[in-house]
Amino acid sequence: MEAMIERCAGLDVHQETVVACVLYGSLDKKPQKAIETFKTTTKGLLSLSDWLATFKVTDVVMESTGVYWKPVWNILEGTFHLILANAKHVKNVPGRKTDVKDAEWLAQLLRCGLIEGNFVPPEDIRDLRDLTRYRSKLIGHRTSERNRIHKILQDANIKLTSVFTDIFGVSGRRILAAIINGEKIEAKDLEKMVDGRSRTSIDDITEAINGRIRRHHRDMLRYHWEHMTYLEKNIDDIEEQIEQLLTPYRKEIELIKTIPGVNKDSSAVFIAEMGVDMSEFKSAKHLASWAGVSPGNYESAGKKKQVKPHTEIKA
């Protein structure tokens, strides 16, 4: 295979160690090789960076396995041209599996220009990605807690869901808080609790909350209510951080929002997952394939078989 990079390195990354293989030398000759193992502590990774610099390495490749590659990337970023390889695409020959062989194999592939790197966004976009993904998780947990509250209300024969479209609106929250606190709710109390814009009559609400609630129900409601409000506070805090990180991308946000069905939150996810530099992707088709929304090719014996869209391993 024709060599394309004079000085490159392959890293086999693990939780505690990194095996590095450097290949260097003239492109028309067999390269010289140097192999060394480093710890994944900050001190060890700084030593790795210095060791690579002594060989004047320009390009470094590592596999996107788990999260162990991230601290290595963070230390080497900005000093070398880094490539994050899909582990499925750089699998070594069976029967020759060792850490040293893996590092050497990665270096050989990189030297010949045979590795296409995964998309790794800049640091601020990576931070934004962490926040948007975590916000999505918290919203899912909040929904679960709301569903549990619904379930307990039904068990106690309290039919708030029959009189309010959203029992977690202003009126519903006031009534739920009173129920959890064990208060006796009368019609005059409901008049103060229910928002004036509500179309439901006080009599219907009074009948709906006349259930068979026990101490156990109130305790369970309190557990779920406190967890739900805790999650809501965390979501608000995270959204503030997301808002701060999106400040440099106001123009891009407004542009993405012109897509039908895309709101502010969705546009933040777009930027967090894809970044704003579309030169990272060869074409719109490449972007769709990277996002896992287009089917792959599956041809055998001259026949093309139907395949479903797949999702590649992301950084």
Buried (B, 14 or more C-beta within 10 A) or exposed (E): EEBEBBBBBBBBBEEEBBBBBBBBBEEEEEBEEBBBBBEBEEEBBEBBBEBBEEBEBBBBBBBBBEEBBBBBBEBBEEEBEBBBBBEEBBEBEEEEEEBEBBBBBBBBBBBBBEBEBBBBBEEEBBBBBEBBEBBEEBBEBBEBBBEBBBEBBEBBEBBBBEBBEEBBEEBBBBBBBBBBEEEEBEEEBBEEBBEEEBEBEBEEBBEBBEBEBEEEBBEBBBBBBEBBEBBBEBBEEBBEBBEEBBEEBEEBBEEBBEEEEBEBEEBBBBBBBBBBEEEBBEEEEBBEBBBBEEEEEEEEEEEEEEEEEEEBBBB
